[in-house]
Amino acid sequence: MVFAYQSWGWPTAACRSFGGQEHRLCALVLASGHVGGPPPARSDGDASDVVAPAVPFIQIDHLTKTFHSVTALSDLSLEVSRGELLCIMGANGAGKTTLLKIVAGVVLPTSGTVRIDGQDVTRGGPQLCSMIGFAAGERPGFYDRLTGRQNLEFFAALHGLHGAAGRQRIDEVLCLFEMAAPERPYQELSTGMKQRLLLARTLLHDPPILLLDEPTKSLDAAHAQRLLSLLKERCGRDEGKTIVMVTHQLPESRGFADRVVALRDGRLQTAS
């Protein structure tokens, strides 16, 4: 993805449309031209090699969510292709986390629909739930007195992973995220290790869709970069997972995503 910027300057027209410094982040995202619908078809130069746009794996149509008098999302429509790596950016309160929660089926929309592989998330059963791994950025739900491994054993059992198969999968995700001290109680883990444990739990049942709310939060720069590379190459490219990630870090999104979208006040921004 190529961003239109010069010496970290900001596109003048985009800055004017966003009203100054507060929304310069969104302005730079918009300068990429990859905002809104599915990514453009790719070609190696021969017209016969052009690939038609894929049927959306995640389809969001006219989504609105209100909390009392506050509108968190307003008439938002978005499509995500199977295997796509998508980043969602925006200021605090823009609606990013609310959008992930609705896609995950944790929060019901006020109006509009979200479909995953053609199924409405508000009507899906266990099979649809098993397709989603949601790493929430708040209240992860671990048990303080249990060790990291014991927590994973509990959540693995909820996904039907028992015995040797469960232990093997736990070992795999612990190794994947370099969990050096899984036998320590959760309450004694560092903030960064707790974040890795959350991501390990998200991958326990090997879902085809990952919804990640600021996955590098509390990680130092080196570990954050290593984590994003792992998610992109191992989970995205090798395993073909669809990843939707919320982040405030523009360099992260540029190095990770196939496409970036910007939210402002619950609305998807489009280039003017």
C-alpha positions in Angstrom: 0.0 0.0 0.0 1.4 3.4 -1.0 0.5 6.6 1.0 0.5 10.0 -0.7 2.7 12.1 1.6 5.8 14.2 1.3 8.4 14.3 4.1 5.6 13.3 6.5 3.6 16.3 5.4 -0.2 16.0 5.3 -2.4 16.3 2.2 -3.6 19.8 2.2 -7.1 19.2 0.8 -7.7 16.3 3.2 -6.5 18.3 6.2 -9.0 21.1 5.3 -11.8 18.6 5.0 -11.0 17.2 8.5 -10.7 20.6 10.2 -7.0 20.6 11.2 -4.6 18.8 13.4 -7.1 16.6 15.4 -8.0 14.6 12.3 -4.7 14.5 10.4 -4.3 10.8 11.1 -7.5 10.1 9.2 -6.4 12.5 6.5 -3.3 10.5 5.8 -5.2 7.3 5.8 -7.5 8.7 3.2 -4.6 9.8 1.1 -3.9 6.1 0.4 -7.1 5.9 -1.7 -7.8 2.5 -0.1 -10.8 3.5 1.9 -14.3 1.9 1.9 -15.1 -1.1 -0.3 -13.1 -4.1 -1.2 -9.4 -3.8 -2.3 -8.9 -3.3 -6.0 -8.3 -6.2 -8.3 -4.6 -7.0 -8.8 -2.9 -7.6 -12.1 0.6 -8.6 -13.2 0.2 -6.5 -16.3 -1.7 -8.8 -18.6 -5.4 -8.0 -18.8 -6.2 -11.7 -18.9 -4.6 -12.0 -15.4 -6.9 -9.5 -13.7 -8.7 -11.2 -10.8 -12.3 -10.3 -10.2 -13.2 -9.1 -6.7 -14.0 -11.9 -4.4 -17.3 -12.4 -2.7 -17.1 -10.6 0.7 -16.3 -12.8 3.6 -17.4 -10.1 6.0 -20.2 -7.9 4.8 -21.5 -4.9 6.8 -24.5 -3.1 5.5 -25.9 0.2 6.8 -24.8 -0.5 10.3 -26.0 1.8 13.1 -25.5 1.5 16.8 -26.8 3.9 19.4 -26.3 3.9 23.2 -29.1 6.0 24.6 -28.5 9.4 23.0 -25.1 8.6 21.7 -24.6 7.3 18.2 -21.5 5.1 18.1 -21.9 4.0 14.5 -23.9 5.6 11.8 -25.0 3.9 8.5 -21.7 2.2 8.1 -21.1 -0.2 5.2 -17.9 -2.2 4.6 -16.8 -5.3 2.9 -13.8 -7.5 3.8 -12.5 -10.2 1.5 -11.5 -13.7 2.6 -7.8 -13.6 3.6 -7.6 -9.8 3.7 -5.6 -7.9 6.3 -7.6 -4.8 7.2 -6.7 -2.0 9.7 -9.3 0.3 11.2 -8.0 3.6 12.4 -9.5 6.6 14.1 -9.5 8.8 17.2 -10.8 7.6 20.6 -14.6 7.3 20.5 -14.7 7.0 16.7 -16.6 3.6 17.0 -13.7 1.2 16.2 -14.2 -1.1 19.2 -18.0 -1.0 18.9 -17.7 -2.1 15.3 -15.5 -5.1 16.3 -17.9 -6.1 19.0 -20.8 -6.1 16.6 -18.9 -8.2 14.1 -18.0 -10.6 16.9 -21.6 -10.9 17.9 -20.9 -9.5 21.4 -23.1 -6.4 20.9 -26.3 -6.2 18.9 -26.7 -3.4 16.3 -29.5 -0.9 16.5 -30.1 -1.4 12.8 -28.2 -2.8 9.8 -26.7 -6.2 9.3 -23.3 -8.0 9.5 -22.9 -11.2 7.6 -20.0 -13.6 7.8 -19.7 -16.0 4.9 -23.3 -15.2 4.1 -24.6 -15.8 7.7 -26.2 -13.1 9.8 -24.1 -12.8 13.0 -27.2 -12.0 15.1 -28.7 -15.4 14.1 -25.6 -17.6 13.9 -25.1 -20.5 16.2 -22.0 -22.2 17.6 -20.6 -22.9 14.1 -20.6 -19.2 13.3 -19.1 -18.4 16.7 -16.3 -20.9 16.1 -15.2 -18.9 13.0 -14.3 -15.8 15.0 -11.4 -15.1 17.4 -12.0 -11.8 19.2 -9.2 -10.2 21.2 -11.0 -7.5 23.1 -8.9 -4.6 24.3 -10.7 -4.4 27.6 -11.8 -6.9 30.4 -10.2 -10.0 28.8 -11.9 -12.3 31.3 -9.0 -14.3 32.7 -8.9 -15.7 36.2 -6.3 -14.0 38.3 -5.4 -17.0 40.5 -5.0 -19.5 37.7 -1.8 -19.7 35.8 -1.6 -18.7 32.2 -1.7 -22.4 31.1 -4.6 -23.2 33.4 -6.5 -20.2 31.9 -5.9 -21.6 28.4 -7.0 -25.1 29.5 -10.3 -23.6 30.8 -11.0 -21.7 27.5 -9.8 -24.7 25.4 -12.4 -26.9 27.1 -15.1 -24.3 26.2 -14.1 -24.9 22.6 -14.2 -28.6 22.9 -10.4 -29.1 23.1 -9.7 -31.7 25.8 -7.0 -34.2 26.7 -3.9 -34.6 24.5 -5.4 -32.5 21.7 -6.1 -29.6 24.0 -2.6 -29.8 25.6 -0.9 -29.9 22.2 -2.9 -26.9 20.9 -2.1 -24.9 24.1 1.6 -25.7 23.7 1.5 -24.5 20.1 -0.1 -21.1 20.9 2.2 -20.6 23.9 5.2 -21.3 21.7 3.8 -19.1 18.9 3.6 -16.1 21.2 6.8 -16.9 23.1 5.1 -17.2 26.5 8.1 -17.9 28.7 6.3 -18.2 32.0 2.9 -19.9 31.5 3.0 -21.5 34.9 2.8 -18.2 36.8 -0.5 -16.9 38.1 -2.2 -14.5 35.7 -2.2 -11.7 38.3 1.7 -11.9 38.4 2.2 -11.6 34.7 3.4 -8.4 33.2 1.0 -6.3 31.1 2.8 -7.4 27.9 2.6 -11.0 28.8 -1.1 -10.7 29.6 -1.5 -9.2 26.1 0.3 -12.2 24.6 -1.9 -14.6 26.6 -5.0 -12.9 25.2 -3.8 -13.4 21.7 -2.9 -17.0 22.4 -6.4 -17.6 23.7 -7.8 -15.9 20.5 -6.1 -18.5 18.4 -6.9 -21.6 20.5 -9.7 -22.9 18.3 -7.9 -21.9 15.1 -10.6 -19.5 13.8 -10.5 -18.2 10.1 -11.3 -14.7 11.3 -9.3 -12.7 13.8 -10.7 -9.5 15.3 -7.9 -7.7 17.1 -8.4 -4.6 19.2 -5.0 -2.9 19.6 -3.1 -6.2 19.8 0.3 -4.5 20.4 -0.9 -2.4 23.3 1.6 -2.6 26.2 4.3 -4.2 24.0 7.6 -2.6 23.4 8.5 -1.6 19.9 10.6 -4.7 19.1 8.0 -7.2 20.5 5.2 -5.3 18.7 7.0 -5.5 15.4 7.7 -9.2 15.9 4.1 -9.9 16.8 2.7 -8.1 13.8 5.1 -9.9 11.5 4.0 -13.2 13.0 0.3 -12.3 12.6 0.9 -11.2 9.0 3.1 -14.0 7.8 2.0 -17.0 9.9 -1.7 -16.3 10.4 -2.4 -14.1 7.4 -0.2 -15.3 4.5 0.5 -18.9 5.5 -2.9 -19.9 7.0 -5.1 -17.5 5.0 -6.9 -16.0 8.0 -8.9 -12.8 7.6 -7.6 -10.3 10.1 -9.4 -7.0 11.1 -7.2 -5.0 13.4 -7.8 -1.8 15.3 -4.7 0.4 15.9 -3.7 4.0 16.6 -0.3 3.5 15.2 0.0 4.6 11.6 3.4 2.9 10.9 1.9 -0.4 12.2 -1.0 -0.2 9.7 1.2 0.7 6.8 3.5 -2.3 7.4 0.7 -4.8 8.2 -2.5 -4.2 6.2 -3.6 -4.7 2.7 -6.0 -1.9 3.3 -6.7 0.8 5.9 -10.0 2.4 6.7 -10.7 5.4 8.9 -13.6 6.0 11.2 -14.7 9.4 12.4 -17.7 9.9 14.7 -19.0 6.5 13.8 -18.8 7.0 10.0 -16.5 5.5 7.5 -14.5 8.3 5.9 -14.2 8.6 2.1 -11.8 10.7 0.2 -13.3 14.0 -0.9 
